[in-house]
Amino acid sequence: MNPNNEGAKVCCKCGHHKIAPVAVMLFGLSFLLVNINVLSWYDFGIIWPLLLIAAASGKLCRCCHQG
């Protein structure tokens, strides 16, 4: 047993840690929609910068569980 929890993974429940993975999934989904002709390349050109901005803004947030 490790009484100090050394090496234990601490899981933060903050929502801003989920922004980047969600942005990557939406980026891939937008590629898929372009390839099956649901979106045009023009629409994709508008969407991808917004996804990058969303991911970057999530990383700018500070974690509320700093210890």
N, C-alpha and C positions, 0 to 999 in steps of 0.2 A: 504494500500500500504506500502511496505517496501522500503524506499529510499536507504538503505545501502545494499540491496540484501542479507541480512542475511538469511541463510538457503537455499539460492538458490543454485542449483547444477550447478557447473561450469564444462562444458564438454570440455575436452582437445581433440584437433584434431590430436595429435601426433600419428604416425603410430605404435610406439613401444607398445602402449596399446592394440593393436589387436593381437600381436604375441602369447600370452599365450592362448587365446580362440581358435585361429586357430590351434595351436599345439594340444590342447585337442580334437578338431574335427577330426584332421588327425589321432590322436592316436585311437579314436573310429572307424574311417573308416578303419584303418589298421586291427583292431580286426575283423571287419565285413568281410573284404576281406580274412582273414585267415579262418573264419568260413564258407565261401562259396567256399573255396578251390581255390581262385584266387592267394593268396600268401601262401607261406609255413611258418612254424614256424621259419625256419632259416632266411627267409627274414624279418619277424617281429622282430627277434632278432637284426637285423641290423638297422631297421627303428626307433624303440622306443627310443634308446639313442640319435639319431639325433634330434628327436622331443623335447626331454627334453633339449638338448643343445640350440636349437632354442628358446624355451620359456625362459630359464634362461638368454640368451644373450639379449633378449628383455627387461627383467626386470633390467638389468644392465645399460641400457641407462637412461640418466637423462631427465626429462621432460623439454621441452624448454619454458614452460609457468610458471615458478616459480615466484611467486610474493610476 
